Amino acid sequence: MERVTGSQQYTADIRVDRTLHVKLVSLVCAHARIGTIHTDDALRAPGVRGVFTTDDLPKPVPRYGPVFLDRPMLATGETKFSGEPVAVIVAETKDAAEQAASLVRIDFEELPAVLSVEAALDAASPLVQDPALRPNDPLADTNILRRWTFGWGQIDEAAADLVVEADYGFPMVTHFAIEPHAFLAAPDSNGVVVWTPTQHPYVLQRVVAAALNWPIARVRIISPDSGGGFGGKGWPKVEPLMAWLALTLGRPVRLVLTLEESFQASRRASAHIRARSGFSSDGRIVFQDLHADFLLGAYADIGGRVVSKASYAACGPYRVPRARIVARALLSHTTPSTAFRGFGTPQASWAVESQLNEAAEKLGIDPVEIRRRNLPAKGEAFRPDDTPADGEWSTALSRAAAGIGWTAPLGPNRGRGISLGLKSSSTASRSVAIVRLHFDGSASVLCGTSDMGQGARTVLMQIASQELGIAPDRIAIVMGDTSVVPYDSSTSASRSTVFMGNAVIDACHSVKRQLHAASTGIPTALDMSVTELLKAHFGPPRGEIIGVGEAGNAYEPDHPLGGRAAFWEFMCAACEVEVDPETGEVTVQKLSLVSDVGKALNPRQVEAQDEGAAVMGLGHTLMEQLVLGGDGRILNLGSLDYRIPSIKDVPMHFESTLIENGDGPGPYGAKGAGEGGTLAVAAAVGAAINEAAGVKLRELPLTPEKIWRARANENHKTKKGDE
């Protein structure tokens, strides 16, 4: 109710007495050597309570990150990306902080910046990170953060009737959540409390504690429900700095980033993928040889995990007898990339699914049929040493194709495309829930899941209501405060319904076992309501029954990802587009999504999640791209110059279908959902555009200009051939 009425309290709405306001100061280029920072004028400005640079921080300057401790609280020695904070102003009001920030003068020497995959791999390029930060790392003297090789079978011995080889490009894009990044920190009697709309409160608690060199117990994270996350609010941004400022000044501090600053806070990794695939004459995959380079940014963040997890399952939902996948995570002088809906899979899927579409054309096989011939049956192992196919995936293929009338005649300037998407879900993780059955028969469910609009509160309330037999309006869901709720690994990987849902069921079962035990010795227990039973059991002192439940999957140290996929998130997208031959403008006429979800606990929510994800997929397919200047600045900061899909871009015919076979590991047979809709859109739309326009485009986004130029080139070639 709070979301739809606008009364919900987001982080930026929270007010704490005596709060000071923070403004970050940065340079106008990506890579620079920092000289003298002149702060005297800013310090004299009205209302200013502090101006801090790296000289004021503890030594050595604390560095933080979810995996690598590489990011300093403030830029140290050099800036590594445009927008990286060099100094910070703290003042009594927001206006005073902004005015003082404009008075800071910084002497700097602009340095060459690494802004592309090619530059990152060039031995002559400057190093983004100091090798001293990566001791005993054989790659420390390069801009390659990590390198992975996955595979099976002998590719070099494979004999294929057709080999398709091409390069595919995926752009940098921004998360563009409606809610800005907002941070509030304050000292308290135990240490420090930080308010931020993070998706992973317990990860942030650990990171802030490590940066302060404090016990975890002294750091409290409060995470109000966010106004959109999509991965961009998953991992630490400036929270360690905010905690340090609050403790140093002894007062609460507040920072709300502008939209332009949010663009410079996080993004999706861009990628260049060289794909080489072999096929038999009847369309069977013989081998796949994939080389993927992901451009992470200035700091590691969670980018390494994005690259490894996406690359590990890059061959998609197909029988591939021989595979070689080589992936590299590259550092660059750009905004640090982080998790983004799909977690690297959309980048890999764009290349692999496009290969299948190109092979189908060359072999004269229908794109639906070539996929059907390569799909494993349910229960069949398709990725060695991992979870077998856990759904009737060919059903999704057929339904998606039928949803757009796949075999009907096509009109002029129209084309169709189809694609599958497969994402590895949560591997090793843990979720704990507490259910408190109160004296009056109502209940509270305490869990560490974050609700950023995906509907976790509703689904967990449904589960508790079902298990306890209590009406939903008598159940409270408590989230987002590490001092109150029990541990949860993360709200990511479409894992919350499966793992936190199972933990809630486990806690409810504990409550019911205790209720049964409480009824022993009460002769009329069978005729009592829950409330009457509690009164009879506890008597005048009153009390409540508390159940603790947990769920997760075990860590497997020998597995490349630390554990097998708990389930596969699977999606099929089919579309029909029309391309204006004069302008290259694309209209998506039809888009059909089919998702294998096991069991939809709230079907309307799942459909909405798939549709929202698909619209995001249309964004990076057709229009979204961060454009960099030669100095590394983002040239299209903000909503005027960076275009995202509007209601005009939503397909004319848009449907989402759910396959429910109750075969998932979650509550009542559920699998995770919510990311799947974005996985398969690009290759389906790309194939449809290529067919409609008679071109071969492999670099996203597929803008009208690119399509128009490609058509013009094709027409020029045709004319020359005629001459």
WOWO-V998651 format. One line per field, one symbol per residue. ss: DSSP state (~ for helix, > for strand, _ for the rest). phi: phi as a letter, one per 40 degrees, with the letter a starting at -180 (. if undefined). Layout:
BEGIN
ss = ???
phi = ???
END
This chain:
BEGIN
ss = _~~~~_____~~~______>>>>>>______>>>>>>>_~~~~~___>>>>>>~~~______>>______>>_____>>_______>>>>>__~~~~~~~~___>>>>>>______~~~~~_________~~~~_________>>>>>>>>>__~~~____>>>>>>>>>__>________>>>>>>>__>>>>>>____~~~~~~~~~~~~___~~~>>>>________________~~~~~~~~~~~___>>>>__~~~~~___>>_>>>>>>>>>>_____>>>>>>>>>>>>>_____~~~~~~~~~~_____>____>>>>>>>>>_____>_______~~~~~~~~~~~~~~~~~~~___~~~~~~~~>_________________~~~~~~~~~~~__________>>>>>>>>>>>____>>>>>>>>>_____>>>>>________~~~~~~~~~~~~~___~~~>>>>__>______>_______~~~~~~~~~~~~~~~~~~~~~~~~_____~~~__~~~~~~~~~~~~___>>>>>>>>>______________>>>>>>>>>>>>______>>>>>>>>>>>______~~~~~~~~~~~~~~~~~~~~_____>_____>____________~~~___>>>>>>>_______~~~______~~~__~~~~~~~~~~~~~_____>____~~~~~~~~~~~~~~~~~~~_
phi = .ccccgccccdcccbbdgccbbbcbbccacbaccccbcbdcccccdgcbibbbccccdbcdcbaicbccbcccbdbgbcbachccbabbbacbcccccccccccbbcabcbdbcbadcccccccccccbcdccbcgbccccbcccabbbbiagbccccbbcabbbabbbbccbbcfcccccbaabacacciabbcacccbdcccdcccccccfbcdccbbbbbcdcchbfhcbcbdbbdccccccccccgacbbabccccccdccaacccabbcbbbbbcccgcccabbbbbbbcchcbcfbdccdcccccdbccgcbcbcbabbbbbbbcacbddcacadhfgcdcccdcccccccccdcccgbddccccdcbcccdgccbbdgaccdbacccccdccccccbgdccccccgbabaaabbbbcccbcaabbbbbbccccgcabbbaccbbbhcgcdccccdccccccgbcdcbbbbbbgaccbcccadabaffbcccccccccccccccccccccccccgbdcdccccdccccccccgdcgiabbbbbaaibccbcccdbgicccabcbabbbabbbbcccbgcbbccbabbbbcbgaccadccccccccccccccccccbacacbbcccgcccbcgccbbcbdbccccdcbbbbbbcbbgbcccdfgcbcahcdcccbcdcccccccdcccgbbbbbccccdccccccccccccccccccc
END
